Amino acid sequence: MIIIIITGDFNRLDTSFLEHDFGLTQCVQNITHAQSILDKFFCSHPFEYIVTVFKSCLKTKHKAVLARGYQVTCKQQPSSRKKFVVFGLRDSNIDTLCYCLNNCSWNNVYDCTDVNVKFQNFVETLLITMSQCLPPRVVRLGRKDPPFRTPLV
């Protein structure tokens, strides 16, 4: 999967062509300078990132933008074995996930009028619920292991 990211200070440049022509999504939702969103984060897979705007520790009129992935990462140990985090997809875990998704509050999605914020709220609620219902496991692959994994770990 190829992820395209374009980010920076666009200073009133019309960037709508990135969304319309290339299908990228502008993920920054809060004001970054004065009363405008000048610092932008465009991404081809917006559901992969959480974008946060906060006051910079540097002396600047702009606010800082932090984009971090939803994926869980492992600390790398110096070894030849690769580590991956996978989630338990056993029937009992999927049943629990379905129950939790059915009973969780979706008001932050229903009450929102902006479709981009609505989608971001939906993905965030979904990922939080998944992290609570699907137990993560660290899988280590050695040099002789095939480069794929089976669905049930």
Long-range contacts (C-beta under 8 A, 24 or more apart in sequence): 1-45, 2-44, 3-43, 3-44, 3-45, 3-48, 4-42, 4-43, 4-44, 5-41, 5-42, 5-43, 5-44, 5-67, 6-40, 6-42, 6-43, 7-39, 7-40, 7-41, 7-42, 7-65, 7-67, 8-39, 8-40, 9-33, 9-38, 9-39, 9-62, 10-38, 10-39, 10-40, 11-38, 12-36, 12-38, 15-40, 15-42, 18-42, 25-116, 26-116, 27-51, 27-67, 27-120, 28-53, 28-65, 29-53, 29-114, 29-116, 29-117, 29-120, 30-63, 31-63, 32-62, 32-63, 32-65, 33-61, 33-62, 33-63, 34-61, 38-62, 39-63, 39-65, 41-65, 41-67, 43-67, 46-119, 46-120, 46-123, 47-119, 47-123, 50-124, 70-127, 72-136, 74-138, 80-142, 80-143, 81-140, 81-141, 81-142, 81-143, 82-140, 82-141, 83-138, 83-139, 83-140, 83-141, 84-138, 84-139, 84-141, 84-149, 85-136, 85-137, 85-138, 85-139, 86-136, 86-137, 86-139, 86-149, 86-153, 87-130, 87-134, 87-135, 87-136, 87-137, 88-134, 88-135, 88-136, 88-137, 88-153, 89-134, 89-151, 89-152, 90-152, 93-133, 93-134, 93-135, 96-133, 97-129, 97-130, 97-133, 97-134, 100-129, 100-132, 100-133, 101-126, 101-129, 104-129
